[in-house]
Every structure is written in structure tokens, then in C-alpha cells.
Amino acid sequence: MSAPLAPVPRLADAGAEPGPAPGPAPDDPAGAQMRALALRRARFDFDLEERAELQREADALRDMMLAQLKAEDGYLHKWIEMI
């Protein structure tokens, strides 16, 4: 059984970009593999969180657009009723 992996830094903890994961000495081949895997996981988590944030932003903008269109549609119906 292999040693447990080092914890992957979260987006809030790591700043803008994930940093190197703490682990065994750089000359250890197994440690290098573990660090590479931890870095891949950190990058994946970072990309996933960024993609989720962009999706939330797009959803908010879509909701605002639909609310604006609904309001404008209501104004148009009132205008037609006055004619």
C-alpha cells in the first residue's frame, strides 16, 4: 500500500494558481510522481471551480436578461391596451 497523498490546496487557499504540493524530497522518483499527480489534481480542481464560477455568472446574466425582456413585454402590452 502506498503512502497517502498530500492534501491538494483549494482555490481559496492557493490564491490565483495552485502552488507546488508539499511532499517527499525532489530526488525521490515516487515522490515526484506523487507531486505530479497532486499538481494535476490541483489544476483540475482549479479549472473545475473556475468553470463553475463562469457558469454561475452566465446564469445570472441570462436571468437578468429574461427579467428585462419580461418587463419590456409588459410595457408593450400596456401600450397596446392604450390604443
C-alpha positions as a Markdown table, in Angstrom:
| # | Residue | x | y | z |
|---|---|---|---|---|
| 1 | Met | 0.0 | 0.0 | 0.0 |
| 2 | Ser | 1.3 | 3.4 | -0.9 |
| 3 | Ala | 1.6 | 6.4 | 1.4 |
| 4 | Pro | -1.4 | 8.8 | 1.5 |
| 5 | Leu | -1.2 | 11.8 | -0.9 |
| 6 | Ala | -0.6 | 15.3 | 0.3 |
| 7 | Pro | -3.7 | 17.5 | 0.6 |
| 8 | Val | -4.5 | 19.4 | -2.6 |
| 9 | Pro | -4.6 | 23.2 | -2.0 |
| 10 | Arg | -8.1 | 24.7 | -2.5 |
| 11 | Leu | -8.7 | 27.7 | -4.8 |
| 12 | Ala | -9.4 | 29.9 | -1.8 |
| 13 | Asp | -6.2 | 28.7 | 0.0 |
| 14 | Ala | -3.9 | 28.7 | -3.0 |
| 15 | Gly | -4.6 | 32.2 | -4.4 |
| 16 | Ala | -5.0 | 32.5 | -8.2 |
| 17 | Glu | -2.9 | 29.5 | -9.2 |
| 18 | Pro | -2.3 | 26.3 | -7.3 |
| 19 | Gly | 1.3 | 26.0 | -6.0 |
| 20 | Pro | 3.5 | 23.1 | -5.5 |
| 21 | Ala | 2.2 | 20.4 | -3.2 |
| 22 | Pro | 4.3 | 19.6 | -0.2 |
| 23 | Gly | 5.7 | 16.1 | -0.2 |
| 24 | Pro | 8.8 | 13.9 | -0.3 |
| 25 | Ala | 12.3 | 15.1 | -1.4 |
| 26 | Pro | 12.6 | 16.2 | -5.1 |
| 27 | Asp | 15.1 | 13.3 | -5.8 |
| 28 | Asp | 12.6 | 10.6 | -4.9 |
| 29 | Pro | 11.0 | 9.2 | -8.1 |
| 30 | Ala | 7.9 | 8.0 | -6.2 |
| 31 | Gly | 7.7 | 11.5 | -4.6 |
| 32 | Ala | 8.0 | 13.1 | -8.0 |
| 33 | Gln | 5.1 | 11.0 | -9.3 |
| 34 | Met | 3.0 | 11.9 | -6.2 |
| 35 | Arg | 3.8 | 15.6 | -6.7 |
| 36 | Ala | 2.9 | 15.5 | -10.4 |
| 37 | Leu | -0.4 | 13.8 | -9.5 |
| 38 | Ala | -1.1 | 16.3 | -6.8 |
| 39 | Leu | -0.4 | 19.2 | -9.2 |
| 40 | Arg | -2.7 | 17.6 | -11.8 |
| 41 | Arg | -5.4 | 17.3 | -9.2 |
| 42 | Ala | -4.9 | 20.9 | -8.0 |
| 43 | Arg | -5.1 | 22.2 | -11.6 |
| 44 | Phe | -8.2 | 20.1 | -12.3 |
| 45 | Asp | -9.9 | 21.4 | -9.1 |
| 46 | Phe | -8.9 | 25.0 | -10.1 |
| 47 | Asp | -10.3 | 24.6 | -13.6 |
| 48 | Leu | -13.5 | 23.0 | -12.3 |
| 49 | Glu | -14.1 | 25.8 | -9.7 |
| 50 | Glu | -13.4 | 28.4 | -12.4 |
| 51 | Arg | -15.7 | 26.8 | -14.9 |
| 52 | Ala | -18.5 | 26.6 | -12.2 |
| 53 | Glu | -18.0 | 30.3 | -11.4 |
| 54 | Leu | -18.3 | 31.2 | -15.1 |
| 55 | Gln | -21.4 | 29.1 | -15.4 |
| 56 | Arg | -22.9 | 30.9 | -12.3 |
| 57 | Glu | -22.1 | 34.3 | -13.9 |
| 58 | Ala | -23.7 | 33.2 | -17.2 |
| 59 | Asp | -26.8 | 32.0 | -15.4 |
| 60 | Ala | -27.1 | 35.3 | -13.5 |
| 61 | Leu | -26.8 | 37.3 | -16.8 |
| 62 | Arg | -29.4 | 35.1 | -18.5 |
| 63 | Asp | -31.8 | 35.6 | -15.6 |
| 64 | Met | -31.3 | 39.4 | -15.7 |
| 65 | Met | -31.9 | 39.4 | -19.5 |
| 66 | Leu | -35.1 | 37.3 | -19.1 |
| 67 | Ala | -36.4 | 39.7 | -16.4 |
| 68 | Gln | -35.6 | 42.7 | -18.6 |
| 69 | Leu | -37.4 | 41.1 | -21.6 |
| 70 | Lys | -40.4 | 40.2 | -19.4 |
| 71 | Ala | -40.6 | 43.9 | -18.1 |
| 72 | Glu | -40.4 | 45.2 | -21.6 |
| 73 | Asp | -43.1 | 42.8 | -22.8 |
| 74 | Gly | -45.3 | 44.1 | -20.0 |
| 75 | Tyr | -44.7 | 47.7 | -21.1 |
| 76 | Leu | -45.6 | 46.7 | -24.7 |
| 77 | His | -48.8 | 45.1 | -23.6 |
| 78 | Lys | -49.8 | 48.2 | -21.6 |
| 79 | Trp | -49.0 | 50.4 | -24.7 |
| 80 | Ile | -51.2 | 48.2 | -26.9 |
| 81 | Glu | -54.1 | 48.3 | -24.4 |
| 82 | Met | -54.0 | 52.1 | -24.5 |
| 83 | Ile | -54.5 | 52.1 | -28.3 |
